[in-house]
């Protein structure tokens, strides 16, 4: 796979022509697409011309979005069209927005709508939204008549740099993150970086945290951008945002091609996530953004790495300075957690993490920038960085 960034010189491309594109290839033994084509488009999103709802094509489309994304100025007319009767046999499903709706009930709402509309396994699901919508739509496609095709149009920075890429689908269950799901890659992902302009500050910062994670794991240049170009990043400079998304998408694609089902190096993408998922569960799903939780979790993982002698204090302090520059919490516990026994409750949740294989918690830790490994950690060591 070509991982060089070939940025377009600008201008709005014609329909079907992306300013940059590449493919992720998958092992043939897994369900879903054999490859995912990733396209980058400049200009305002235009789903009318990209998908032409109502046009006879021999394949019906079920568009899935949420109650906030579907009302964005660039998308409201598109989704309103489904109420006009002009979309033929294509349908839309609108899920209530928020992490609290990343449930098996939402997945079944999508599959039920497609079943009621007479869809078959040769028809197509298209997720238009952030990580929640991409995850539940992909999972719905994976179980609909044992597998129908799915495409993603990610609308949040977090989805563009991480959640939409790589074939992980699923939903939360019993207040635990992503406990039900499947590996089921999309056939195509269409990136319109213009969506980033519409994000709230909280959503934007959430996506930046996952991008910083990618920098720490794989890309020294991206880390330098975070260190030295904070003004451009905070202002959402178009060229800087494009470069961040492109680097992250290619980095994750390269890892996914080598380890699709997370048996080895793909697990490194969970850096900070075991801490983060525990925080999200304890705080209540949706009370803290995923990215803010990941940023805090990376800080805890680095504190643990330093305590165990795996990394130097200078590296830990360098990363902490970047975390603090963007307003992320680096303390042992975030201020929103008031529970006196929070450390023990977080540890208990971490023990339920699906990546654990034995009685100990398995964590992703670092020795230095772009030097990462996994380690089973004693409970006492984990508790020491949560106090």
VOMI-71051 format. One record per residue: residue in one letter; y, x, z of N, C-alpha, C in turn. Coordinates in steps of 0.1 Angstrom, whole numbers, padded with zeros to 4 digits, always signed. Atoms other than C-alpha are relative to their C-alpha. Layout:
BEGIN
AYXZYXZYXZ ...
***
This chain:
BEGIN
X-0012+0008+0000+0000+0000+0000+0012+0009+0000 X-0012-0007+0001+0034+0013-0009+0009-0004+0012 X-0008+0004-0012+0055+0015+0023+0014+0005-0002 X-0014-0004+0002+0087+0028+0007+0009-0012+0000 X-0010+0011+0000+0118+0006+0012+0008+0002-0013 X-0008+0000+0012+0133-0002-0022+0010-0012+0000 X-0010+0011-0002+0164-0022-0013+0007-0004-0013 X-0008+0005+0011+0180-0044-0039+0014+0004+0001 X-0014-0003+0000+0215-0036-0049+0009-0012+0003 X-0008+0012-0004+0225-0071-0040+0000-0011-0011 X-0001+0011+0010+0232-0104-0058-0011-0010+0002 X+0010+0011-0002+0213-0137-0058-0010+0001-0011 X+0010-0001+0009+0180-0134-0075-0004-0014-0006 X+0004+0013+0005+0166-0161-0098-0013-0004+0007 X+0012+0005-0007+0138-0183-0085-0013+0008-0004 X+0013-0008+0002+0105-0164-0081+0002+0015-0001 X-0002-0015+0001+0122-0130-0083+0005+0005+0013 X-0004-0005-0013+0124-0112-0050+0006+0013-0002 X-0007-0013+0001+0146-0083-0043-0009+0012+0005 X+0009-0010-0004+0116-0065-0028-0013-0007+0003 X+0012+0007-0003+0079-0073-0024-0011+0010+0001 X+0012-0009-0001+0045-0058-0015-0011-0009+0005 X+0012+0008-0004+0010-0070-0005-0007+0007+0012 X+0009-0005-0010-0012-0067+0025-0014-0005-0004 X+0014+0004+0004-0049-0066+0016-0009-0001+0012 X+0009+0003-0012-0076-0079+0040-0014+0003-0004 X+0014+0000+0003-0113-0073+0043-0005-0013-0005 X+0005+0013+0007-0132-0098+0022-0009-0008+0009 X+0009+0008-0009-0154-0109+0051+0007-0010+0008 X-0008+0009-0008-0126-0128+0068+0005-0012-0008 X-0005+0013+0007-0115-0164+0060+0015+0002-0002 X-0014+0000+0003-0081-0171+0046+0003+0008-0013 X-0003-0007+0012-0063-0152+0019-0006+0014+0000 X+0005-0014+0001-0077-0119+0006+0012+0010+0000 X-0012-0008-0001-0041-0106+0005+0012-0009+0003 X-0013+0007-0002-0006-0117+0016+0011+0007-0008 X-0012-0005+0007+0023-0112-0008+0012-0003+0008 X-0012+0002-0007+0055-0106+0010+0012+0002-0009 X-0012+0000+0008+0088-0113-0008+0013+0000+0008 X-0014+0000-0006+0124-0105+0002+0010-0006-0010 X-0010+0007+0009+0151-0128-0013+0014+0002+0006 X-0014+0000-0004+0188-0124-0012+0006-0013-0003 X-0007+0013+0002+0213-0153-0011-0005-0010+0010 X+0003+0011-0008+0210-0186+0006-0014-0006-0003 X+0013+0005+0002+0175-0201+0011+0000-0012-0010 X+0000+0011+0009+0166-0225-0017-0015-0004-0002 X+0014+0004+0001+0132-0242-0011-0002-0010-0011 X+0001+0009+0011+0139-0268-0037-0006+0007-0013 X+0004-0008+0012+0136-0242-0065-0013+0008+0003 X+0012-0008-0003+0110-0221-0047-0013-0008+0000 X+0012+0008-0001+0085-0250-0041+0000-0012-0009 X-0001+0012+0009+0098-0279-0063-0008-0012+0006 X+0008+0011-0005+0085-0307-0040+0000-0012-0009 X+0001+0012+0008+0073-0337-0059-0005+0003-0014 X+0004-0004+0014+0065-0317-0091-0015+0000-0001 X+0014+0000+0002+0030-0322-0105-0005+0014-0002 X+0005-0014+0001+0012-0289-0099-0015+0001+0002 X+0015+0000-0003-0024-0299-0091-0003+0005+0015 X+0001-0004-0014-0018-0288-0055+0011-0007+0009 X-0010+0006-0009-0001-0309-0028+0004+0009+0011 X-0005-0009-0011+0020-0293-0001+0004-0008+0012 X-0004+0006-0013+0024-0302+0036+0010+0010+0006 X-0010-0009-0006+0057-0286+0048+0001-0003+0014 X-0001+0002-0014+0059-0281+0085+0012+0008+0006 X-0011-0006-0006+0090-0274+0105+0002-0006+0013 X-0002+0006-0013+0106-0283+0138+0014-0007+0000 X-0012+0009+0000+0134-0306+0149+0013+0007+0000 X-0012-0007+0001+0160-0279+0150+0001+0007-0013 X+0000-0007+0012+0151-0258+0120+0003-0009-0012 X-0001+0009+0011+0148-0288+0097+0014-0006-0001 X-0014+0005+0001+0185-0297+0105+0010+0011-0003 X-0009-0011+0004+0199-0263+0096+0007-0004-0013 X-0007+0004+0012+0226-0267+0069-0007+0004-0013 X+0007-0005+0012+0205-0247+0044-0013-0007-0002 X+0013+0006+0001+0174-0269+0050+0001-0015+0002 X+0000+0014-0003+0186-0304+0060-0002-0009-0012 X+0001+0008+0013+0189-0317+0024-0014+0001-0005 X+0013-0002+0005+0155-0303+0016-0010-0010+0008 X+0009+0008-0008+0137-0321+0045+0004-0015-0001 X-0004+0014+0002+0158-0353+0040-0006-0006-0013 X+0006+0004+0013+0143-0355+0005-0013-0007+0002 X+0013+0006-0002+0110-0365+0020+0001-0014+0004 X-0002+0014-0004+0125-0397+0033+0005-0009-0012 X-0005+0007+0011+0137-0406-0002-0010-0005-0010 X+0011+0004+0009+0103-0411-0019+0000+0009-0012 X-0001-0008+0012+0112-0384-0044-0010+0012+0000 X+0009-0012-0002+0086-0358-0032-0014-0003-0004 X+0013+0003+0005+0056-0375-0047-0011+0000+0011 X+0011-0001-0010+0024-0367-0028+0002+0011+0010 X-0003-0010-0010+0040-0338-0009+0005-0006+0012 X-0005+0006-0012+0047-0345+0027+0007+0011+0009 X-0006-0009-0011+0066-0330+0057-0004-0005+0013 X+0003+0003-0014+0057-0328+0093+0010+0007+0009 X-0011-0006-0008+0085-0322+0119-0005-0001+0015 X+0004-0002-0013+0074-0309+0153+0012+0001+0009 X-0011-0003-0010+0096-0310+0184+0002+0015+0002 X-0002-0014-0001+0112-0276+0188-0003+0005+0014 X+0002-0007-0013+0104-0251+0215-0014+0004+0003 X+0013-0005-0004+0076-0231+0230-0009-0010+0007 X+0008+0010-0007+0065-0261+0251-0008-0009-0010 X+0007+0008+0011+0053-0277+0218-0010+0008-0008 X+0010-0008+0007+0031-0248+0208-0014-0003+0007 X+0012+0006-0006+0000-0269+0218-0010-0004-0010 X+0011+0005+0009-0033-0280+0204+0004-0014-0005 X-0004+0013+0005-0017-0315+0202+0009+0001-0012 X-0008-0002+0012+0009-0302+0177-0008+0004-0012 X+0009-0004+0011-0018-0285+0157-0007-0012-0005 X+0007+0012+0004-0037-0318+0156+0009-0010-0007 X-0009+0008+0007-0006-0336+0146+0002+0004-0015 X-0001-0005+0014-0003-0314+0115-0012-0003-0008 X+0012+0003+0008-0039-0317+0105-0002-0015-0002 X+0001+0015+0001-0038-0355+0112+0008-0005-0011 X-0009+0004+0011-0008-0359+0089-0006+0003-0014 X+0006-0004+0013-0025-0340+0061-0013-0008-0003 X+0012+0008+0002-0058-0359+0066+0004-0014-0004 X-0005+0014+0003-0039-0393+0065+0006+0000-0014 X-0006+0000+0013-0022-0382+0033-0010+0003-0011 X+0010-0003+0010-0055-0374+0016-0001+0014-0005 X+0000-0014+0004-0051-0337+0015-0015+0006+0000 X+0013-0007+0001-0081-0315+0005+0002+0015+0003 X+0000-0014-0004-0090-0279+0012+0007+0009-0010 X-0007-0008+0011-0074-0268-0021+0015-0002+0000 X-0014+0003-0001-0040-0281-0010+0006+0011+0009 X-0008-0011-0006-0013-0260+0007+0008-0005+0012 X-0009+0002-0011+0004-0259+0041+0011+0011-0001 X-0012-0009+0000+0039-0243+0043+0007-0001+0013 X-0007+0000-0012+0054-0233+0076+0014+0004-0003 X-0014-0003+0002+0092-0233+0076+0006+0000+0014 X-0005-0001-0013+0104-0220+0110-0003+0013+0006 X+0002-0012-0007+0100-0194+0137-0015+0002+0003 X+0014-0004-0004+0069-0179+0154-0008-0012+0004 X+0008+0012-0005+0058-0212+0170-0005-0008-0012 X+0004+0008+0012+0058-0231+0137-0010+0008-0009 X+0010-0008+0008+0041-0202+0118-0014+0000+0007 X+0013-0001-0007+0014-0199+0145-0008-0013-0001 X+0008+0013-0001+0005-0236+0148-0003-0005-0014 X+0004+0004+0014+0007-0242+0110-0011+0008-0005 X+0011-0008+0004-0015-0213+0103-0013-0004+0006 X+0012+0004-0007-0040-0224+0129-0004-0014-0006 X+0004+0013+0006-0039-0260+0115-0006+0002-0013 X+0006-0002+0013-0046-0247+0080-0014+0006+0002 X+0013-0007-0001-0075-0225+0093-0011-0010+0004 X+0011+0009-0004-0093-0255+0108+0000-0013-0009 X+0000+0012+0009-0084-0282+0082-0011+0001-0010 X+0011+0000+0009-0116-0289+0064-0006+0014-0002 X+0005-0014-0001-0127-0254+0074+0008+0010-0008 X-0009-0010+0005-0097-0237+0058+0007-0004-0013 X-0009+0002+0011-0068-0245+0035+0010+0011-0001 X-0010-0011+0002-0042-0221+0021+0013-0003+0008 X-0012+0001-0008-0010-0215+0041+0010+0011-0005 X-0011-0009+0003+0024-0199+0032+0010-0001+0012 X-0010+0001-0010+0052-0190+0056+0014+0003-0006 X-0014-0002+0002+0090-0192+0053+0006+0002+0014 X-0005-0003-0014+0100-0175+0086+0016-0002+0001 X-0014+0003-0001+0135-0186+0098+0006+0008+0012 X-0006-0008-0011+0139-0164+0129-0003+0015-0002 X+0002-0014+0001+0142-0127+0133-0013+0004+0005 X+0013-0003-0006+0112-0126+0156-0012-0002-0010 X+0011+0004+0009+0090-0143+0130+0000+0010-0012 X-0001-0009+0012+0103-0120+0102-0005+0014+0003 X+0005-0014-0004+0096-0087+0121-0013+0001+0006 X+0013-0001-0007+0064-0097+0138-0009-0013-0002 X+0009+0011-0002+0050-0132+0143-0006-0005-0013 X+0005+0006+0013+0046-0143+0106-0009+0009-0007 X+0007-0010+0007+0029-0111+0096-0013+0003+0006 X+0013-0005-0005-0008-0103+0099-0011-0009+0003 X+0011+0009-0001-0028-0134+0102-0004-0005+0013 X+0003+0006-0013-0027-0142+0139+0006-0014+0001 X-0005+0014-0002-0025-0180+0144-0005-0005+0013 X+0005+0006-0012-0029-0202+0174+0010-0008+0008 X-0009+0008-0009-0014-0221+0203-0002+0004+0014 X+0002-0002-0014-0009-0219+0240-0009-0011+0006 X+0009+0009-0006-0033-0236+0263+0000+0001+0015 X+0000+0000-0014-0031-0246+0300+0010+0010+0006 X-0011-0008-0004+0002-0227+0303-0002+0015-0003 X+0003-0014+0004-0014-0194+0290+0003+0002-0015 X-0005-0003+0013+0000-0178+0259-0012+0003-0010 X+0009-0003+0012-0020-0179+0226-0015+0001+0004 X+0014+0000-0004-0054-0187+0242-0009-0006-0010 X+0009+0006+0011-0067-0207+0212+0006+0005-0013 X-0006-0004+0013-0064-0194+0177-0011+0006-0009 X+0009-0006+0010-0079-0177+0147+0008+0011-0008 X-0006-0010+0010-0073-0147+0123+0000-0007-0013 X+0000+0007+0012-0062-0165+0092+0014+0003-0007 X-0012-0005+0006-0036-0148+0070+0006-0010-0011 X-0007+0008+0010-0010-0165+0048-0002+0006-0014 X+0001-0006+0014-0012-0162+0010+0013+0006-0003 X-0013-0005+0004+0025-0156+0008+0010-0002+0012 X-0011+0002-0010+0055-0150+0031+0013+0003-0007 X-0013-0001+0006+0090-0155+0018+0011+0002+0010 X-0011-0004-0009+0118-0137+0036+0013-0003-0006 X-0014+0001+0003+0153-0150+0034+0008+0005+0012 X-0006-0006-0012+0172-0127+0057+0013-0008+0003 X-0012+0008-0003+0202-0151+0054-0001-0009+0012 X+0003+0009-0011+0185-0173+0080+0005+0007+0013 X-0004-0007-0012+0195-0146+0106+0014-0004+0005 X-0014+0004-0003+0231-0158+0104+0000-0012+0009 X+0000+0013-0007+0221-0192+0119-0005+0001+0014 X+0007-0001-0013+0203-0179+0150+0010+0000+0011 X-0008-0001-0013+0217-0183+0185-0001+0015+0004 X+0001-0013-0005+0224-0151+0203-0013+0003+0007 X+0013-0002-0007+0193-0156+0224-0011+0002-0009 X+0010-0001+0010+0171-0161+0194+0001+0014-0007 X-0002-0012+0007+0186-0131+0177-0005+0012+0008 X+0003-0011-0009+0182-0108+0207-0016+0000+0002 X+0014+0001-0001+0146-0121+0210-0007+0008-0011 X+0006-0007+0011+0138-0108+0176+0002+0015+0000 X-0003-0015-0001+0155-0075+0182-0009+0007+0009 X+0009-0007-0010+0132-0068+0211-0013+0004-0008 X+0013-0003+0007+0101-0070+0188+0003+0011-0010 X-0003-0011+0009+0119-0048+0163+0001+0013+0007 X-0001-0013-0008+0127-0022+0190-0014+0004+0003 X+0014-0004-0003+0090-0023+0199-0006+0007-0012 X+0005-0007+0012+0081-0014+0163+0006+0014-0001 X-0006-0014+0000+0106+0015+0165-0007+0009+0009 X+0007-0008-0010+0090+0028+0196-0014+0004-0004 X+0013-0003+0004+0056+0026+0182-0002+0008-0013 X+0003-0005+0013+0060+0037+0146+0012+0007-0008 X-0011-0004+0009+0095+0046+0133+0012+0006+0007 X-0011-0008-0007+0118+0073+0146+0014-0004-0006 X-0012+0004+0006+0145+0063+0121+0005-0013+0006 X-0004+0013-0005+0145+0027+0133+0005+0001+0015 X-0005-0002-0013+0149+0039+0169+0014+0006+0000 X-0014-0006+0001+0179+0060+0159+0010-0011-0004 X-0009+0011+0004+0194+0029+0143+0003-0008+0013 X-0003+0008-0012+0190+0010+0176+0009+0008+0010 X-0008-0008-0009+0205+0039+0195+0015+0002-0005 X-0013-0004+0005+0234+0047+0172+0008-0011-0008 X-0007+0010+0009+0242+0015+0152+0000-0014+0008 X+0000+0013-0008+0244-0011+0181+0011-0009-0005 X-0011+0008+0005+0278-0023+0167-0004-0008-0012 X+0005+0007+0012+0263-0032+0133-0011-0010+0003 X+0011+0009-0003+0232-0047+0149+0006-0012+0007 X-0006+0012-0007+0252-0069+0173+0008-0009-0009 X-0008+0008+0009+0275-0080+0145-0009-0006-0011 X+0009+0006+0010+0244-0089+0123+0004+0005-0014 X-0003-0006+0013+0255-0066+0095-0011-0002-0009 X+0010+0004+0009+0236-0078+0065-0010+0011-0004 X+0008-0011+0004+0224-0044+0053-0008+0005+0011 X+0007-0005-0011+0214-0033+0087-0012-0009+0004 X+0010+0010-0003+0195-0065+0094-0011+0001-0010 X+0010-0001+0010+0177-0062+0061-0009+0012+0002 X+0008-0013-0002+0167-0026+0068-0010-0002+0012 X+0009+0002-0012+0153-0036+0103-0012-0008-0004 X+0011+0009+0004+0133-0064+0088-0010+0006-0009 X+0009-0007+0010+0119-0044+0059-0008+0011+0007 X+0008-0010-0007+0109-0015+0081-0011-0006+0008 X+0010+0006-0009+0092-0037+0106-0011-0007-0007 X+0010+0007+0008+0074-0058+0080-0010+0010-0006 X+0009-0010+0006+0060-0027+0063-0008+0007+0010 X+0008-0007-0010+0050-0010+0095-0011-0009+0005 X+0010+0008-0005+0031-0040+0107-0011-0002-0010 X+0010+0002+0011+0015-0046+0073-0010+0012-0001 X+0008-0012+0001+0002-0010+0073-0010+0000+0011 X+0009+0001-0011-0014-0015+0107-0011-0011-0002 X+0009+0012+0002-0029-0049+0099-0011+0004-0011 X+0009-0003+0011-0045-0035+0067-0012+0009+0006 X+0010-0009-0006-0063-0009+0088-0009-0006+0011 X+0007+0006-0011-0073-0031+0117+0003-0015+0002 X-0004+0014+0001-0071-0068+0108-0003-0008+0013 X+0004+0008-0012-0090-0082+0139+0002+0007+0013 X-0005-0006-0013-0074-0059+0165-0011+0006+0008 X+0010-0007-0007-0104-0038+0173+0004+0014+0005 X-0004-0013-0003-0084-0006+0175+0015+0001+0000 X-0014-0004+0000-0049+0005+0165+0009-0012+0000 X-0008+0012+0000-0036-0031+0160+0004-0004+0015 X-0003+0003-0014-0038-0035+0198+0013+0006+0005 X-0013-0007-0004-0008-0011+0201+0012-0009-0002 X-0011+0009+0002+0014-0039+0188+0002-0009+0012 X-0001+0007-0013+0008-0055+0222+0008+0007+0010 X-0008-0008-0009+0030-0029+0238+0011-0009+0007 X-0009+0008-0008+0049-0047+0266-0005-0014+0001 X+0003+0014+0001+0031-0080+0259-0009-0005+0011 X+0008+0005-0011+0006-0081+0287+0009-0004+0012 X-0010+0004-0010+0035-0080+0312+0008-0012-0005 X-0009+0011+0006+0056-0103+0289-0007-0014+0001 X+0007+0013+0000+0030-0130+0286-0002-0005+0014 X+0001+0004-0014+0025-0130+0324+0013-0006+0005 X-0013+0005-0004+0062-0134+0329+0003-0014-0006 X-0002+0013+0006+0064-0163+0304-0008-0011+0007 X+0008+0010-0007+0036-0180+0321+0005-0004+0014 X-0005+0003-0013+0050-0176+0356+0013-0007+0000 X-0013+0007+0001+0085-0186+0346-0001-0014-0005 X+0001+0013+0007+0072-0216+0326+0003+0003-0014 X-0002-0004+0014+0067-0213+0289+0013-0006-0006 X-0013+0004+0005+0101-0215+0272+0012+0003+0009 X-0011-0002-0009+0121-0206+0303+0007+0014-0003 X-0005-0013+0004+0125-0170+0290-0004+0002-0014 X+0004-0003+0014+0125-0160+0253-0011+0010+0000 X+0011-0010+0002+0095-0141+0241+0005+0014-0001 X-0005-0013+0001+0116-0112+0231+0006+0006+0012 X-0005-0005-0013+0134-0109+0264-0011+0004+0009 X+0012-0003-0008+0100-0110+0281-0006+0013-0005 X+0006-0012+0005+0087-0083+0258+0008+0013+0003 X-0008-0011-0004+0117-0061+0264-0002+0004+0014 X+0003-0003-0014+0112-0064+0301-0014+0007+0002 X+0014-0006-0001+0074-0057+0296-0001+0014-0005 X+0000-0014+0005+0081-0026+0276+0006+0010+0011 X-0005-0008-0011+0102-0013+0305-0010+0002+0011 X+0010-0002-0011+0074-0020+0330-0011+0009-0005 X+0010-0008+0005+0049-0003+0307+0005+0015+0000 X-0006-0014+0000+0072+0028+0304+0001+0005+0015 X+0000-0004-0014+0077+0028+0342-0014+0004+0005 X+0014-0003-0004+0039+0028+0346-0004+0013-0007 X+0003-0012+0007+0036+0055+0320+0005+0012+0007 X-0006-0011-0007+0060+0077+0339-0007+0002+0013 X+0007-0001-0013+0043+0070+0373-0013+0007-0002 X+0014-0006+0002+0009+0080+0359+0001+0014-0007 X-0001-0014+0005+0023+0112+0344-0002+0000-0015 X+0003+0000+0014+0018+0101+0308+0012+0003-0009 X-0012-0003+0007+0054+0103+0297+0010+0007+0009 X-0010-0007-0008+0085+0122+0308+0011-0009+0004 X-0011+0009-0005+0114+0108+0328+0011-0001-0011 X-0011+0000+0010+0138+0118+0299-0003-0010-0010 X+0004+0010+0010+0118+0096+0274+0002-0014+0006 X-0002+0013-0006+0117+0067+0298+0014-0004+0002 X-0014+0003-0002+0154+0070+0306+0007-0003-0013 X-0006+0002+0013+0163+0072+0269-0003-0014-0005 X+0004+0013+0004+0144+0040+0262+0008-0011+0008 X-0007+0009-0009+0159+0023+0292+0015-0002-0003 X-0014+0000+0004+0194+0032+0280+0002-0009-0012 X-0001+0009+0011+0187+0014+0248-0002-0015+0004 X+0003+0014-0005+0172-0017+0265+0013-0005+0007 X-0012+0005-0007+0203-0019+0287+0012-0002-0009 X-0011+0002+0009+0227-0015+0258+0000-0013-0007 X+0001+0014+0007+0214-0048+0243-0002-0011+0011 X+0000+0010-0011+0214-0066+0277-0014-0004+0005 X+0014+0003-0005+0176-0065+0284-0002+0004+0015 X+0003-0003-0014+0164-0065+0320-0010+0012+0001 X+0009-0012-0002+0149-0032+0332-0005+0001+0015 X+0004+0000-0014+0144-0040+0369-0015-0004+0002 X+0014+0003-0002+0110-0045+0385-0004-0014-0002 X+0001+0015+0002+0114-0083+0384+0013-0005-0006 X-0012+0006+0005+0138-0103+0363+0007-0009+0011 X-0007+0008-0010+0165-0122+0383-0005-0014+0001 X+0004+0014+0000+0151-0156+0373-0013-0002+0008 X+0012+0001-0008+0119-0149+0392+0003+0001+0015 X-0004+0001-0014+0125-0159+0429-0012+0000+0009 X+0012+0002-0008+0089-0162+0441-0003+0013+0008 X+0002-0012-0009+0082-0139+0471-0013+0007-0004 X+0013-0006+0004+0046-0133+0458-0001+0002-0015 X+0000-0001+0015+0057-0128+0421-0009+0011-0005 X+0008-0012+0005+0041-0094+0418-0015-0003+0000 X+0014+0003+0000+0007-0107+0428-0004-0011-0010 X+0002+0010+0010+0010-0138+0407+0000+0005-0014 X-0001-0006+0013+0020-0118+0377-0013+0008-0003 X+0012-0007+0002-0010-0095+0382-0012-0009-0002 X+0011+0010+0002-0034-0125+0385+0000-0005-0014 X-0001+0005+0014-0021-0138+0352-0004+0011-0010 X+0004-0011+0009-0025-0104+0336-0015+0002-0001 X+0014-0001+0001-0061-0104+0345-0007-0010-0009 X+0006+0010+0009-0066-0134+0324+0003+0003-0015 X-0004-0003+0014-0052-0117+0293-0013+0002-0009 X+0012+0000+0008-0076-0120+0264-0004+0013-0005 X+0004-0014+0005-0075-0083+0255-0008+0008+0010 X+0008-0007-0010-0092-0073+0288-0015-0002-0003 X+0015+0001+0002-0129-0065+0285-0008+0002+0013 X+0007-0003-0012-0137-0054+0320+0008-0006+0012 X-0007+0005-0011-0124-0061+0355+0014+0005+0002 X-0014-0006+0000-0093-0039+0350+0008-0006-0011 X-0010+0004+0010-0062-0048+0331+0002+0011-0010 X-0002-0009+0010-0060-0031+0298+0015+0000-0005 X-0014+0000+0003-0024-0020+0290+0003+0010-0012 X-0004-0009+0010-0007-0003+0261+0012+0008+0006 X-0009-0009-0006+0012+0028+0273+0005+0010-0010 X-0005-0010+0009+0032+0056+0258+0001+0014+0006 X-0003-0014-0004+0034+0094+0260+0014+0004-0005 X-0013-0004+0006+0065+0097+0238+0002-0010-0011 X-0003+0009+0011+0082+0080+0209-0011+0002-0011 X+0010+0001+0011+0055+0070+0183-0013+0007+0005 X+0012-0005-0006+0028+0083+0207-0006-0010+0010 X+0004+0012-0007+0009+0053+0220-0015+0000+0003 X+0014+0000-0002-0025+0047+0236-0003-0012+0010 X+0004+0011-0010-0044+0020+0257-0008+0006+0011 X+0007-0005-0012-0057+0024+0292-0003-0011+0009 X+0003+0009-0010-0074+0004+0318+0006+0005+0013 X-0008-0004-0011-0052+0004+0349-0004-0007+0013 X+0003+0006-0013-0058-0001+0386+0010-0010+0004 X-0010+0011-0004-0042-0032+0402+0011+0006+0008 X-0010-0006-0008-0024-0010+0427+0011+0007-0008 X-0010-0007+0008-0006+0009+0400+0009-0010-0007 X-0008+0011+0007+0005-0023+0382+0009-0006+0010 X-0009+0006-0011+0018-0038+0415+0011+0009+0003 X-0011-0010-0004+0038-0006+0421+0012-0001-0009 X-0012+0001+0009+0060-0013+0390+0005-0014+0000 X-0005+0013-0001+0064-0049+0399+0007-0003+0013 X-0007+0002-0013+0081-0043+0433+0012+0009+0001 
***
